Amino acid sequence: MESSRISLRPFKVSDADDFLKWASNDKVTHYLRWNSIQSREEALKYIQEIAIPHPWRQSICLDDHSIGYISVRPESGNDRHRAHIGYAVGSDHWRQGIVTKAMKMAIPRVFEKFPCLVRLEALVEEENVGSQRVLEKVGFKKEGHMRKYGFNKGEIRDMFVYSFLSTDQIIE
């Protein structure tokens, strides 16, 4: 995939139809904390009430069409040196290196936007091997296996924790 076709930008209301295409797919939302979006109205509401006001949620775009997202939620107070990162991309775009390229774009922007940030953390379900590969390709370090840690879609699941520090180097 040509890198010049991939971009990150804030979500716009006009992304609703593109967002609905990938966010309505249960395969895409399987590991996400939110359920598949069922209608254009629900997509608009999500974009307006969650994506746009979010501290740092960017649309992963292919030729300026939303095909996924990267989200960073910084902690507050004494934990403001830490933030959680998550991402998803439409299943039509899996295994093409798009999320890896988007993450390589996102990481420097996130550390610039949040100067107190020292550590990005990603929690990945044990079965989500594709996501683990993305993190490792970018330069995240696997720190541990947390048994029965995360609750998602009615189940308590084992998770791996990964980290990327502001002093780490992105793998090129």
C-alpha positions as CSV (number, residue, x, y, z in Angstrom):
1,M,0.0,0.0,0.0
2,E,1.4,3.4,-1.0
3,S,2.0,5.5,2.1
4,S,0.8,8.7,0.4
5,R,-2.7,7.3,0.2
6,I,-2.9,6.9,4.0
7,S,-3.6,9.8,6.3
8,L,-4.8,10.6,9.8
9,R,-7.3,13.4,10.5
10,P,-10.1,14.3,12.9
11,F,-13.4,12.8,12.2
12,K,-16.0,14.9,10.3
13,V,-19.8,14.5,10.1
14,S,-19.4,13.8,6.4
15,D,-17.5,10.5,7.4
16,A,-20.8,8.9,8.5
17,D,-21.3,6.7,5.4
18,D,-17.7,5.6,5.3
19,F,-17.7,5.0,9.1
20,L,-20.9,2.9,8.9
21,K,-19.3,0.6,6.2
22,W,-16.6,-0.6,8.6
23,A,-18.1,0.1,12.0
24,S,-21.2,-2.1,11.2
25,N,-19.0,-5.2,10.8
26,D,-19.0,-7.5,13.8
27,K,-15.6,-8.9,12.7
28,V,-14.2,-5.3,13.1
29,T,-15.8,-4.6,16.4
30,H,-15.2,-8.0,17.9
31,Y,-12.3,-6.8,20.0
32,L,-13.6,-3.3,20.6
33,R,-15.4,-2.1,23.7
34,W,-18.3,-0.8,21.6
35,N,-20.8,-2.8,19.6
36,S,-21.3,-2.6,15.8
37,I,-23.0,0.5,14.5
38,Q,-26.4,-0.4,13.0
39,S,-27.6,2.7,11.1
40,R,-26.5,6.0,9.5
41,E,-28.2,7.8,12.4
42,E,-26.2,5.8,14.9
43,A,-23.0,6.5,13.0
44,L,-23.7,10.2,13.0
45,K,-24.4,10.2,16.7
46,Y,-21.2,8.3,17.4
47,I,-19.1,10.7,15.3
48,Q,-20.8,13.8,16.8
49,E,-20.9,12.7,20.5
50,I,-17.9,10.4,20.8
51,A,-15.3,10.8,18.0
52,I,-15.3,14.6,17.5
53,P,-15.2,15.6,21.2
54,H,-12.6,12.8,22.1
55,P,-9.2,14.1,23.3
56,W,-7.4,12.4,20.4
57,R,-9.4,10.2,18.0
58,Q,-8.3,10.3,14.4
59,S,-9.8,8.7,11.4
60,I,-7.5,6.4,9.4
61,C,-8.2,7.5,5.9
62,L,-7.4,5.9,2.5
63,D,-7.7,8.5,-0.2
64,D,-9.4,10.6,2.4
65,H,-12.2,8.0,3.1
66,S,-12.5,6.9,6.7
67,I,-11.5,3.2,6.9
68,G,-10.7,3.0,10.7
69,Y,-9.4,5.0,13.6
70,I,-6.7,5.4,16.2
71,S,-7.7,6.6,19.6
72,V,-5.5,7.9,22.5
73,R,-7.0,8.6,25.9
74,P,-4.6,10.2,28.3
75,E,-4.9,9.6,32.0
76,S,-5.2,12.6,34.3
77,G,-3.7,13.9,37.5
78,N,-0.7,12.0,38.7
79,D,-1.1,9.5,35.9
80,R,-1.1,12.1,33.1
81,H,2.3,10.6,31.9
82,R,0.3,7.6,30.6
83,A,-2.2,7.1,27.8
84,H,-4.1,4.2,26.3
85,I,-4.0,3.7,22.6
86,G,-6.5,1.7,20.6
87,Y,-7.3,1.3,16.9
88,A,-9.4,-0.6,14.3
89,V,-9.6,-0.8,10.6
90,G,-12.2,-2.2,8.2
91,S,-11.8,-5.9,7.4
92,D,-11.4,-5.1,3.7
93,H,-8.1,-3.4,4.7
94,W,-6.7,-6.1,7.0
95,R,-3.2,-7.4,6.4
96,Q,-2.2,-4.6,4.1
97,G,0.1,-2.7,6.6
98,I,-2.3,0.3,6.8
99,V,-2.7,0.3,10.6
100,T,1.1,-0.1,11.0
101,K,1.7,2.9,8.8
102,A,-1.0,4.9,10.5
103,M,0.4,4.1,13.9
104,K,3.9,5.2,12.8
105,M,2.2,8.5,11.8
106,A,0.2,8.8,15.0
107,I,2.8,8.1,17.7
108,P,5.0,11.3,17.1
109,R,1.9,13.4,16.9
110,V,0.5,12.1,20.1
111,F,3.7,12.8,22.1
112,E,3.8,16.3,20.6
113,K,0.1,17.0,21.4
114,F,0.5,15.7,25.0
115,P,3.9,17.0,26.3
116,C,3.5,15.3,29.7
117,L,3.0,11.9,28.1
118,V,5.9,9.4,28.6
119,R,4.1,6.1,28.0
120,L,1.6,4.8,25.6
121,E,-0.1,1.5,26.6
122,A,-2.1,-0.9,24.5
123,L,-4.2,-3.8,25.9
124,V,-4.7,-6.6,23.4
125,E,-6.8,-9.7,23.9
126,E,-4.8,-12.9,23.8
127,E,-6.6,-14.1,20.6
128,N,-6.0,-10.9,18.7
129,V,-2.8,-11.9,17.0
130,G,-3.1,-9.4,14.2
131,S,-3.2,-6.5,16.6
132,Q,-0.2,-7.9,18.5
133,R,1.8,-8.0,15.3
134,V,0.9,-4.4,14.5
135,L,2.2,-3.2,17.9
136,E,5.4,-5.2,17.6
137,K,6.1,-4.0,14.0
138,V,5.8,-0.4,15.2
139,G,8.1,-0.9,18.2
140,F,5.8,-1.5,21.2
141,K,7.2,-3.9,23.8
142,K,5.1,-6.7,25.2
143,E,5.3,-6.4,29.0
144,G,3.1,-9.1,30.3
145,H,0.2,-11.4,30.2
146,M,-2.7,-10.4,32.4
147,R,-5.1,-13.2,33.2
148,K,-8.8,-12.5,33.2
149,Y,-8.1,-8.8,33.0
150,G,-10.5,-7.2,30.5
151,F,-14.3,-7.4,30.3
152,N,-15.6,-7.3,26.7
153,K,-18.8,-8.4,25.0
154,G,-20.0,-10.3,28.1
155,E,-16.7,-12.1,28.9
156,I,-13.7,-11.6,31.1
157,R,-10.7,-12.1,28.9
158,D,-6.9,-12.6,29.1
159,M,-5.0,-9.6,27.8
160,F,-1.4,-8.7,26.9
161,V,-0.1,-5.3,27.8
162,Y,2.3,-3.5,25.5
163,S,4.0,-0.1,25.9
164,F,5.8,2.5,23.9
165,L,7.8,5.1,25.7
166,S,8.5,8.6,24.4
167,T,12.2,7.7,24.3
168,D,11.6,4.5,22.2
169,Q,12.3,4.5,18.5
170,I,9.6,3.7,15.9
171,I,10.7,0.7,13.8
172,E,11.0,1.8,10.2
